[in-house]
Protein backbone atom coordinates (compact mmCIF):
# COMPACT_ATOMS: atom_id res chain seq x y z
CA UNK A 1 0.00 0.00 0.00
CA UNK A 2 0.94 3.61 -0.44
CA UNK A 3 0.07 6.64 1.61
CA UNK A 4 -1.67 9.51 -0.14
CA UNK A 5 -2.13 13.10 1.01
CA UNK A 6 -4.45 15.48 -0.84
CA UNK A 7 -4.29 19.26 -0.85
CA UNK A 8 -5.65 22.19 -2.79
CA UNK A 9 -9.28 22.16 -1.78
CA UNK A 10 -11.13 25.28 -0.72
CA UNK A 11 -14.01 27.62 -1.37
CA UNK A 12 -14.50 29.00 -4.87
CA UNK A 13 -17.28 30.75 -6.72
CA UNK A 14 -19.15 29.05 -9.53
CA UNK A 15 -17.17 29.30 -12.74
CA UNK A 16 -13.87 29.36 -10.91
CA UNK A 17 -10.98 26.90 -10.86
CA UNK A 18 -9.05 24.82 -8.37
CA UNK A 19 -6.17 22.40 -8.70
CA UNK A 20 -6.01 19.46 -6.35
CA UNK A 21 -2.76 17.65 -5.66
CA UNK A 22 -2.14 14.25 -4.17
CA UNK A 23 1.35 13.34 -3.04
CA UNK A 24 2.11 9.69 -2.47
CA UNK A 25 4.79 7.81 -0.62
CA UNK A 26 6.55 4.71 -1.80
CA UNK A 27 8.92 3.76 -4.59
CA UNK A 28 6.28 2.04 -6.69
CA UNK A 29 4.20 5.14 -7.43
CA UNK A 30 4.81 4.91 -11.17
CA UNK A 31 3.30 1.41 -11.25
CA UNK A 32 -0.07 2.43 -9.81
CA UNK A 33 -3.19 3.53 -11.60
CA UNK A 34 -4.58 6.59 -9.87
CA UNK A 35 -8.00 8.14 -9.61
CA UNK A 36 -10.02 10.87 -8.01
CA UNK A 37 -13.36 10.19 -6.37
CA UNK A 38 -15.71 12.53 -4.55
CA UNK A 39 -18.44 12.27 -1.97
CA UNK A 40 -21.09 14.90 -1.35
CA UNK A 41 -23.12 14.99 1.88
CA UNK A 42 -25.77 12.31 1.91
CA UNK A 43 -24.50 10.76 -1.32
CA UNK A 44 -22.37 7.78 -2.22
CA UNK A 45 -18.77 8.16 -3.24
CA UNK A 46 -18.51 8.56 -7.00
CA UNK A 47 -15.76 8.28 -9.58
CA UNK A 48 -14.46 11.55 -11.04
CA UNK A 49 -11.33 10.86 -13.10
CA UNK A 50 -8.66 8.23 -13.54
CA UNK A 51 -5.23 7.87 -15.11
CA UNK A 52 -3.18 4.82 -16.04
CA UNK A 53 0.21 4.05 -14.54
CA UNK A 54 1.99 5.57 -17.53
CA UNK A 55 -0.27 8.57 -17.82
CA UNK A 56 -1.06 7.55 -21.37
CA UNK A 57 -4.71 6.89 -20.70
CA UNK A 58 -7.16 9.14 -18.88
CA UNK A 59 -10.87 8.73 -18.34
CA UNK A 60 -13.59 10.84 -16.78
CA UNK A 61 -17.08 10.79 -15.42
CA UNK A 62 -19.53 12.35 -17.87
CA UNK A 63 -20.38 15.04 -15.34
CA UNK A 64 -16.84 16.47 -15.39
CA UNK A 65 -15.68 15.69 -18.91
CA UNK A 66 -14.36 18.80 -20.63
CA UNK A 67 -14.02 20.69 -17.35
CA UNK A 68 -11.61 18.57 -15.27
CA UNK A 69 -8.18 17.26 -16.24
CA UNK A 70 -6.23 14.57 -14.42
CA UNK A 71 -2.47 14.33 -14.79
CA UNK A 72 0.46 12.79 -12.99
CA UNK A 73 4.13 13.52 -12.46
CA UNK A 74 5.87 10.27 -11.62
CA UNK A 75 9.11 12.08 -10.80
CA UNK A 76 7.26 13.95 -8.04
CA UNK A 77 5.02 11.07 -6.96
CA UNK A 78 2.07 13.38 -7.49
CA UNK A 79 -1.28 13.24 -9.22
CA UNK A 80 -3.26 16.37 -10.01
CA UNK A 81 -6.85 17.26 -10.75
CA UNK A 82 -7.33 20.56 -12.53
CA UNK A 83 -10.93 21.66 -12.11
CA UNK A 84 -12.29 24.45 -14.28
CA UNK A 85 -15.76 25.92 -14.74
CA UNK A 86 -16.74 24.67 -11.31
CA UNK A 87 -20.40 24.28 -10.45
CA UNK A 88 -22.16 24.14 -7.08
CA UNK A 89 -22.89 20.47 -7.72
CA UNK A 90 -19.13 19.82 -7.71
CA UNK A 91 -19.15 20.52 -3.97
CA UNK A 92 -17.83 17.43 -2.19
CA UNK A 93 -14.90 15.90 -0.38
CA UNK A 94 -12.42 14.78 -3.02
CA UNK A 95 -10.29 11.70 -2.50
CA UNK A 96 -7.36 10.36 -4.45
CA UNK A 97 -6.86 6.63 -4.69
CA UNK A 98 -4.18 4.23 -5.93
CA UNK A 99 -4.61 0.74 -7.29
CA UNK A 100 -3.23 -1.82 -9.71
CA UNK A 101 -6.11 -1.54 -12.15
CA UNK A 102 -7.30 1.50 -14.12
CA UNK A 103 -10.91 1.43 -13.05
CA UNK A 104 -13.97 3.49 -12.22
CA UNK A 105 -14.86 1.28 -9.27
CA UNK A 106 -13.78 2.32 -5.78
CA UNK A 107 -13.40 -1.34 -4.80
CA UNK A 108 -10.48 -1.65 -7.23
CA UNK A 109 -8.41 0.90 -5.31
CA UNK A 110 -6.70 -0.28 -2.15
CA UNK A 111 -5.12 2.95 -0.95
CA UNK A 112 -6.92 6.19 -0.21
CA UNK A 113 -6.12 9.67 0.99
CA UNK A 114 -7.93 11.45 3.77
CA UNK A 115 -9.81 13.77 1.40
CA UNK A 116 -9.92 17.50 0.76
CA UNK A 117 -13.04 19.63 0.83
CA UNK A 118 -14.11 21.52 -2.28
CA UNK A 119 -16.99 23.97 -1.90
CA UNK A 120 -18.42 25.85 -4.87
CA UNK A 121 -20.71 28.75 -4.07
CA UNK A 122 -23.40 29.95 -6.45
C-alpha positions as CSV (number, residue, x, y, z in Angstrom):
1,X,0.0,0.0,0.0
2,X,0.9,3.6,-0.4
3,X,0.1,6.6,1.6
4,X,-1.7,9.5,-0.1
5,X,-2.1,13.1,1.0
6,X,-4.4,15.5,-0.8
7,X,-4.3,19.3,-0.8
8,X,-5.7,22.2,-2.8
9,X,-9.3,22.2,-1.8
10,X,-11.1,25.3,-0.7
11,X,-14.0,27.6,-1.4
12,X,-14.5,29.0,-4.9
13,X,-17.3,30.7,-6.7
14,X,-19.1,29.0,-9.5
15,X,-17.2,29.3,-12.7
16,X,-13.9,29.4,-10.9
17,X,-11.0,26.9,-10.9
18,X,-9.0,24.8,-8.4
19,X,-6.2,22.4,-8.7
20,X,-6.0,19.5,-6.4
21,X,-2.8,17.7,-5.7
22,X,-2.1,14.2,-4.2
23,X,1.3,13.3,-3.0
24,X,2.1,9.7,-2.5
25,X,4.8,7.8,-0.6
26,X,6.5,4.7,-1.8
27,X,8.9,3.8,-4.6
28,X,6.3,2.0,-6.7
29,X,4.2,5.1,-7.4
30,X,4.8,4.9,-11.2
31,X,3.3,1.4,-11.2
32,X,-0.1,2.4,-9.8
33,X,-3.2,3.5,-11.6
34,X,-4.6,6.6,-9.9
35,X,-8.0,8.1,-9.6
36,X,-10.0,10.9,-8.0
37,X,-13.4,10.2,-6.4
38,X,-15.7,12.5,-4.6
39,X,-18.4,12.3,-2.0
40,X,-21.1,14.9,-1.4
41,X,-23.1,15.0,1.9
42,X,-25.8,12.3,1.9
43,X,-24.5,10.8,-1.3
44,X,-22.4,7.8,-2.2
45,X,-18.8,8.2,-3.2
46,X,-18.5,8.6,-7.0
47,X,-15.8,8.3,-9.6
48,X,-14.5,11.6,-11.0
49,X,-11.3,10.9,-13.1
50,X,-8.7,8.2,-13.5
51,X,-5.2,7.9,-15.1
52,X,-3.2,4.8,-16.0
53,X,0.2,4.0,-14.5
54,X,2.0,5.6,-17.5
55,X,-0.3,8.6,-17.8
56,X,-1.1,7.6,-21.4
57,X,-4.7,6.9,-20.7
58,X,-7.2,9.1,-18.9
59,X,-10.9,8.7,-18.3
60,X,-13.6,10.8,-16.8
61,X,-17.1,10.8,-15.4
62,X,-19.5,12.4,-17.9
63,X,-20.4,15.0,-15.3
64,X,-16.8,16.5,-15.4
65,X,-15.7,15.7,-18.9
66,X,-14.4,18.8,-20.6
67,X,-14.0,20.7,-17.3
68,X,-11.6,18.6,-15.3
69,X,-8.2,17.3,-16.2
70,X,-6.2,14.6,-14.4
71,X,-2.5,14.3,-14.8
72,X,0.5,12.8,-13.0
73,X,4.1,13.5,-12.5
74,X,5.9,10.3,-11.6
75,X,9.1,12.1,-10.8
76,X,7.3,13.9,-8.0
77,X,5.0,11.1,-7.0
78,X,2.1,13.4,-7.5
79,X,-1.3,13.2,-9.2
80,X,-3.3,16.4,-10.0
81,X,-6.9,17.3,-10.7
82,X,-7.3,20.6,-12.5
83,X,-10.9,21.7,-12.1
84,X,-12.3,24.4,-14.3
85,X,-15.8,25.9,-14.7
86,X,-16.7,24.7,-11.3
87,X,-20.4,24.3,-10.4
88,X,-22.2,24.1,-7.1
89,X,-22.9,20.5,-7.7
90,X,-19.1,19.8,-7.7
91,X,-19.1,20.5,-4.0
92,X,-17.8,17.4,-2.2
93,X,-14.9,15.9,-0.4
94,X,-12.4,14.8,-3.0
95,X,-10.3,11.7,-2.5
96,X,-7.4,10.4,-4.5
97,X,-6.9,6.6,-4.7
98,X,-4.2,4.2,-5.9
99,X,-4.6,0.7,-7.3
100,X,-3.2,-1.8,-9.7
101,X,-6.1,-1.5,-12.1
102,X,-7.3,1.5,-14.1
103,X,-10.9,1.4,-13.1
104,X,-14.0,3.5,-12.2
105,X,-14.9,1.3,-9.3
106,X,-13.8,2.3,-5.8
107,X,-13.4,-1.3,-4.8
108,X,-10.5,-1.7,-7.2
109,X,-8.4,0.9,-5.3
110,X,-6.7,-0.3,-2.1
111,X,-5.1,2.9,-1.0
112,X,-6.9,6.2,-0.2
113,X,-6.1,9.7,1.0
114,X,-7.9,11.5,3.8
115,X,-9.8,13.8,1.4
116,X,-9.9,17.5,0.8
117,X,-13.0,19.6,0.8
118,X,-14.1,21.5,-2.3
119,X,-17.0,24.0,-1.9
120,X,-18.4,25.9,-4.9
121,X,-20.7,28.7,-4.1
122,X,-23.4,29.9,-6.5
